[in-house]
């Protein structure tokens, strides 16, 4: 039977779909092909408008659930045609879906933990004629976990028997890390969301400019970071919270930022920040929150960066400044495509489902036990 799995990932930045075809033959991991399909501005807005409660959100969410499935199916079928493959060549699709709400255990808004990833997996399976494995996060939450992050188990699969501490940092809309201690260490693998990655940078940029993101951090580089604002932002309780922990754009969003700026302006009436000054502060916030999380885990490690934030040169410089003394490079140095790694992780989770491999790590999510994650949807 084929060991080709197709992973589909759309992150909290809601900028598009990543597809990664992975060959897991002989218990190895080989990226066969990777494609990216951007979302239209209209679709991007339809998704991000659901990040916060609003009128008719249930109708809009479940209409979008099916709409995204059709868009994902079109992307899969185009991918197969482009790479001269048939549905029968693919063992299964591992579909993360599009997160619109993440309320893990310990959230301050609801008394029950839950997480919602849109994309009707039944529709996706029917339109591609391929088995789909999805809804990976819910079972972990049912067993007392955060349901996130799930990628550390895949990162450990990639980096088995490391002779030195390794930290893999994914800077998406939300930034998360995987800490993989050396084989001689007595520490456990751990991982968590460190806080905002690109989400605040993107949202603030969109409010003041045309476009979805600050290309290479050029706008942030024109501003001057204010230590007082950065320190205030870092006082948010999330940054001091012990792991396991996870968060999302329903927490770190423009409303959060506007509240922080209002507090800053009341305390610093003589200080006027330009919009690009604020962007420079947000870049430092992302860098410092990531760096603080790493330094709390290890004093020396190889740090591999992946995700969209890896392309932000200004953010990379901020991060390198905060992590002086650490060896920092891109995940490409491990022979893994930085843009494909998250989609690869969900291809692996589909593979893990079929092979009955545990897909979560209690030391990461806080679940009461290790679990095979996901649900099967047949065409």
Buried (B, 14 or more C-beta within 10 A) or exposed (E): EEBBBBBBBBBBBBBBBBBBBBBBEEEEBBBBBBBBBEBEEEBBEBBBEBBBEEEEBEEBBEEBBBBBBBBBBBBBBEBBEEEEBEBEBBBBBBBBBBBBBBBBBEBEEEEEBBBBBBBBBBBBBBBBBBBBBBBBBBBBBBBBBBBBBBBBBBBBBBBEEBEBBBBBBBBBBBBBBBBBBBEEBEEEBBBBBBBBBBBBBBBBBBEEBEEBBBEBBEBBBBBEBBEBBBEBBBEBEBBEEEBBBBBBBBBBBBEBBEEBBEBBEEEBEEEEBEBBBBBBBBBBBBBBBBBBBBBEBBEEBBBBBBBBBBBBBBBBBBBBEBBEEBEBEBBBEBEBBBBBBBBBBBBBBBBBBBEEBEBBBBBBBBBEEBBBBBEBBEE
